[in-house]
Amino acid sequence: MSIALRVRQALPAARLRAATALLATLAACGGEGMGTAPMSAATDVMGTGSMASGSMGTTCMGMGMSMSCPAPTIAMMPPPGTVSRTVALRARVTVMQGDTVARVDFMVDGTRVGTTSSEIVSVSWDSTTVSDGTHTLTATVSDGLGQTSAASPVTIEVDNHPAFTIALSAAQIVPAPASMGSGTAHVTVSLGTGTLSGSVVLSGLTATAVTLNQAFAGDHGAVLVTLSPGGNGAGWDVPAGALLTAEQVTALLQGGLYLTAATAANPDGELRGQIAPTNVAVIFSLLNGVQEVPSVASNATGVAATTVDTVANTLTVHVHATGVDDASAAEVDAGAAGATGPQLAALTRDDLDPAHWSAQLVGVSAADIAALEANDGYVNVMTAADPHGAIRGQIEFTGH
């Protein structure tokens, strides 16, 4: 009797090694059934993949049986505008579905300033550790397979010692007093320490006091620093050792500090100058019925002080109206002169002063900021008799 033996031929060693490498790569990249869903765009980590139902996609396919996950990619998300104090540095990372982010390092001028392995690709950086001026920001990412990529560098501007030139006038006081005076201030602040220095020169009036106060335009607030009079009576100096707290420095950068000069005739202030960083615009608008659409015959008037932060995308408004004690609402709307538009921000009536309506640091969209910069914004005060608007003032951004 003959017995037939059937022997299976072993795989050649090279083919066996290639198959083993393929299986290892599939496991590293998520294995069979890998989907194409991203990890989490909200955390600045974007995942992509194209291996589904066990079929090999182009993202992980090499030549022949050789196969590997592509290296991760990283792109910087530079902070907007000029930066100061503590800054959030962010990057957007892309990895294959199933791969992981092992480490992200952020560098400023080639020096590592922060490291994270979190899905939220962000670190806090103390910008006071470098000089004011232009610096280079980049980052590298390493994945779970030991692959590393670097982001293209971007430049950032650092300014932790801003200098301000402030014009003081009676027009910034509500209601504006009759005055022939004027003033100019030069102030420098160390944002890291809060150290304050500077002086004010006045003309056309005899001041009894000059102070630095905290409040947005159109509002009044507490005294932070009292300046010292100079020898000629026209100059006033910030006293040596004057300091702002961290919260007061934040208010300064938001446009929430001002200088005021008081006189015997106007002890609450005859001149005022709001301190506005380069990203902040302060606009004063006169309100009346003529600007309404259609126009309203009314003796009522008002003044609106609008502070716009074009980097933080915030809006602060203080309105003081007369002749509309029965006002039912006030708001900021989008719309060019002679036109109407949707609401951008609702204002709240002051419990102690019914003629005062305000809203502070209201977040708006970048498109809303663009509309305001194009003079397509206005303040509107409504009454029961004129529910669409009794008095209105266009926010004329041009020139600010």
C-alpha positions in Angstrom: 0.0 0.0 0.0 1.3 3.4 -0.9 0.8 6.4 1.2 0.8 9.9 -0.5 2.3 12.6 1.6 1.4 16.3 0.8 3.9 18.7 2.2 3.2 22.5 2.3 6.2 24.5 1.2 7.4 27.1 3.8 7.4 30.7 2.9 10.8 32.0 1.8 12.4 34.0 4.6 12.2 37.4 2.8 8.5 37.0 2.2 7.9 35.9 5.8 9.7 39.0 7.1 7.7 41.3 4.8 4.4 39.7 6.0 5.4 40.1 9.6 6.3 43.8 9.1 2.9 44.3 7.3 1.0 42.9 10.3 3.0 45.0 12.7 2.4 48.1 10.8 -1.3 47.4 10.5 -1.4 47.0 14.3 0.5 50.2 14.9 -1.8 52.2 12.6 -5.1 50.9 14.0 -5.3 47.5 12.3 -8.2 46.1 10.3 -11.3 48.3 10.4 -9.5 51.5 10.7 -11.9 54.4 9.9 -11.5 57.8 8.5 -13.0 59.8 11.4 -10.8 62.6 12.8 -9.8 62.5 16.5 -10.9 65.9 17.8 -10.8 69.1 15.8 -11.8 71.0 19.0 -8.5 70.1 20.7 -6.4 71.3 17.7 -5.5 67.6 17.0 -6.7 66.4 13.6 -6.5 62.7 12.7 -6.9 61.3 9.2 -6.9 57.7 7.9 -8.0 55.8 4.9 -7.7 52.1 5.9 -11.2 50.8 6.2 -12.6 47.2 6.3 -9.1 45.8 6.1 -8.3 47.3 2.7 -5.1 49.3 2.4 -5.5 53.0 1.5 -3.0 55.3 -0.1 -2.0 57.0 3.2 -0.2 53.9 4.5 0.7 52.2 1.3 4.3 51.9 0.2 6.0 50.0 -2.5 5.3 46.2 -2.8 4.9 44.7 0.7 6.7 47.5 2.5 4.3 49.7 4.4 4.5 52.4 7.1 2.3 55.1 8.7 3.1 58.6 7.4 4.9 60.9 9.8 2.6 63.4 11.7 2.4 67.0 10.5 2.3 70.1 12.6 1.4 73.7 11.9 1.7 76.7 14.2 -1.4 78.7 15.1 0.3 82.0 16.0 -1.5 84.3 18.6 -3.1 87.3 17.0 -1.6 90.8 17.3 1.2 91.8 19.6 1.6 89.5 22.6 2.5 90.3 26.2 2.6 88.6 29.6 1.5 85.0 29.6 0.6 83.7 26.1 -1.1 80.5 24.9 1.0 78.9 22.2 -1.0 76.5 20.0 -0.3 74.2 17.1 -2.5 71.9 14.9 -1.2 68.4 14.6 -2.3 65.7 12.0 -1.7 62.0 12.7 -3.0 58.8 11.1 -6.1 57.2 12.7 -4.7 54.8 15.3 -1.4 56.6 15.7 -0.8 58.8 18.7 0.8 62.1 19.6 3.6 61.3 22.0 5.1 64.8 22.5 4.9 68.3 21.2 7.7 70.8 21.9 7.3 74.6 21.4 10.4 76.7 20.8 10.9 80.5 20.8 14.1 81.5 19.0 15.2 77.9 19.1 14.8 77.5 22.9 12.2 75.1 24.2 9.6 77.0 26.2 7.0 74.3 26.7 6.2 70.6 26.2 2.9 68.7 26.1 1.7 65.2 25.5 -2.0 66.2 25.8 -4.5 66.0 23.0 -4.9 69.8 23.6 -1.8 71.0 21.7 -1.2 74.2 23.7 1.2 75.5 26.3 1.4 78.7 28.4 4.5 80.8 27.8 5.8 83.8 29.9 6.7 86.3 27.2 8.4 88.6 29.7 11.4 86.2 29.6 12.4 87.6 26.2 13.0 91.1 25.0 10.4 93.3 23.3 10.5 92.9 19.5 10.2 90.2 16.9 10.8 86.5 17.8 10.5 83.2 16.0 8.1 80.5 17.1 8.0 76.9 16.0 7.3 73.4 17.3 8.0 69.7 16.7 5.8 66.7 17.1 6.7 63.1 17.8 4.3 60.2 17.4 3.9 56.8 19.0 6.1 55.2 16.3 9.0 57.6 17.0 8.6 59.7 14.0 9.2 63.5 14.3 8.1 66.5 12.2 8.7 70.2 12.6 6.4 73.1 11.9 7.3 75.9 9.6 8.4 78.9 11.8 6.3 82.0 12.3 7.2 85.4 13.7 5.5 87.0 16.7 5.8 90.5 18.1 6.3 90.9 21.9 5.7 94.2 23.7 5.8 94.1 27.5 6.7 97.7 27.9 4.1 99.7 25.9 4.3 103.5 25.7 1.1 105.5 25.3 0.4 109.0 24.2 -2.9 110.2 25.4 -4.9 113.3 24.5 -7.0 114.8 27.3 -10.1 116.8 26.3 -13.5 117.8 27.8 -15.3 115.9 25.0 -14.5 112.6 26.7 -16.5 113.6 29.8 -20.2 112.9 29.9 -21.8 115.4 30.1 -19.0 117.5 28.6 -18.1 120.6 30.6 -17.4 124.0 28.9 -13.6 124.2 28.8 -10.8 125.7 26.8 -8.3 123.4 28.3 -6.4 120.5 26.8 -3.7 118.1 27.8 -1.2 115.5 26.6 0.1 112.5 28.6 3.0 110.1 28.0 2.8 106.9 30.0 4.9 103.7 30.0 3.9 100.5 31.7 5.9 97.4 32.5 3.2 94.7 32.0 5.2 92.1 33.8 5.7 94.0 37.0 3.0 96.7 36.8 5.6 99.5 37.1 4.1 102.8 35.9 5.9 106.0 34.8 5.0 109.1 32.9 3.7 112.6 33.0 0.8 114.9 32.0 1.2 118.4 30.5 -2.0 120.7 30.7 -2.8 124.0 29.1 -5.7 126.4 29.3 -6.7 125.5 32.9 -5.5 125.3 36.4 -5.9 121.7 37.7 -6.5 120.8 41.3 -5.7 117.1 40.8 -4.7 114.7 38.0 -5.4 111.0 38.6 -5.3 107.7 36.9 -8.7 105.9 37.2 -10.2 102.6 36.1 -13.3 102.6 33.9 -14.2 102.2 30.3 -15.0 105.3 28.2 -18.4 106.8 29.1 -18.2 105.5 32.7 -16.3 106.7 35.8 -14.3 104.7 38.3 -12.0 104.5 41.3 -8.7 106.4 41.5 -5.7 104.1 41.1 -2.8 106.6 41.1 -2.7 110.3 42.1 -0.1 112.3 40.1 2.2 114.8 41.7 2.2 118.5 40.5 5.3 119.8 38.9 7.0 123.1 39.7 5.3 125.1 36.9 1.7 124.0 37.7 1.2 122.7 34.2 3.1 119.4 34.5 2.0 116.4 36.6 4.1 113.4 37.2 3.4 109.7 38.0 5.0 109.3 41.4 8.0 107.0 41.8 7.1 103.5 42.7 3.6 103.6 41.2 2.4 100.1 40.5 -0.6 98.5 38.8 -2.0 95.1 39.9 -2.2 92.3 37.4 -6.0 92.9 37.2 -5.4 96.6 36.5 -2.9 95.8 33.8 -5.5 93.6 32.2 -8.0 96.5 32.4 -5.3 98.8 30.8 -4.9 96.4 27.8 -8.7 96.3 27.4 -8.9 100.1 27.2 -10.3 100.4 30.7 -8.0 103.0 32.3 -8.1 106.7 31.9 -6.5 110.0 33.1 -8.6 112.9 34.3 -7.8 116.5 35.4 -10.1 118.1 37.9 -10.5 121.8 38.5 -12.2 124.0 41.1 -15.0 124.6 38.6 -15.3 120.9 37.7 -14.1 118.8 40.7 -15.3 115.6 39.1 -13.1 116.2 36.0 -12.7 118.9 33.3 -10.5 116.9 31.0 -10.2 113.2 30.4 -8.1 110.9 28.2 -8.8 107.2 27.7 -5.7 105.0 27.4 -6.2 102.9 24.3 -3.7 100.2 23.1 -3.2 99.8 19.4 -5.8 97.0 19.2 -8.5 99.2 20.9 -10.6 101.9 19.4 -12.7 104.4 21.4 -15.5 106.1 19.6 -17.9 108.8 20.8 -21.3 109.1 19.0 -24.1 111.6 19.4 -27.6 110.2 19.4 -30.7 111.9 18.1 -34.0 111.1 16.3 -32.8 112.4 12.9 -30.5 109.4 12.5 -33.4 106.9 12.9 -34.8 105.1 9.9 -37.3 106.6 9.3 -36.3 109.7 11.2 -38.1 110.6 14.5 -39.1 114.1 15.5 -37.8 114.3 19.1 -35.8 116.6 21.4 -34.2 113.6 23.0 -30.4 113.3 22.7 -27.6 111.1 24.0 -24.0 110.2 23.9 -22.5 106.8 23.4 -18.9 105.8 24.1 -18.0 102.6 22.3 -14.8 100.6 23.0 -13.9 98.0 20.3 -11.1 95.5 20.8 -10.2 94.3 17.3 -8.0 91.4 18.5 -10.1 90.0 21.4 -13.3 90.7 19.4 -15.1 92.4 22.3 -17.4 95.4 22.4 -18.0 97.7 25.4 -20.7 100.5 25.2 -21.8 103.2 27.7 -24.8 105.3 26.7 -26.1 108.4 28.5 -29.5 109.6 27.1 -31.7 112.5 27.9 -35.4 113.0 27.1 -36.1 109.2 26.9 -36.7 108.4 30.5 -39.3 105.9 29.3 -36.8 104.0 27.2 -37.6 100.3 27.1 -34.4 99.0 25.6 -31.0 100.0 24.1 -28.7 98.0 21.9 -25.9 98.0 19.4 -27.0 97.0 15.9 -25.2 96.3 12.6 -26.1 98.7 9.8 -24.7 101.6 7.7 -26.1 105.1 8.1 -29.6 105.2 6.7 -30.1 101.5 7.0 -31.0 99.1 9.8 -29.7 95.7 10.7 -29.5 92.9 13.3 -28.6 93.3 17.0 -24.9 92.9 18.0 -25.3 93.5 21.7 -28.1 94.3 24.1 -27.5 97.0 26.7 -28.6 97.0 30.3 -30.1 99.9 32.2 -28.2 101.2 35.3 -30.2 100.6 38.5 -28.9 103.9 40.0 -29.0 106.0 36.8 -32.0 105.2 34.5 -30.5 107.3 31.7 -27.4 105.1 31.6 -27.3 102.0 29.5 -24.2 99.8 29.1 -22.7 96.4 28.1 -19.1 95.5 28.8 -16.7 93.1 27.0 -19.4 91.5 24.9 -17.9 88.9 22.6 -18.8 89.4 18.9 -17.6 87.7 15.8 -14.7 88.8 13.5 -17.3 89.6 10.9 -19.1 91.9 13.4 -15.8 93.7 14.1 -15.2 94.1 10.3 -18.7 95.6 10.0 -17.9 98.1 12.8 -14.6 99.0 11.2 -16.5 99.8 8.0 -18.8 102.2 10.0 -21.7 99.7 9.7 -22.7 99.8 13.4 -25.0 102.1 15.5 -26.4 102.5 19.0 -30.2 102.5 19.2 -32.4 103.5 22.1 -36.1 102.4 21.9 -39.3 103.6 23.7 -42.8 102.3 23.8 -43.8 105.1 21.4 -40.9 104.3 19.1 -40.2 100.6 19.5 -37.9 100.6 16.4 -35.8 103.4 17.8 -36.3 106.9 19.4 -32.7 108.1 19.1 -29.7 106.6 17.3 -26.0 107.3 16.9 -23.7 105.9 14.2 -20.4 104.4 15.4 -18.0 106.2 13.1 -14.9 104.0 13.3 -13.0 105.7 10.5 -10.1 107.8 11.9 -9.9 105.9 15.2 
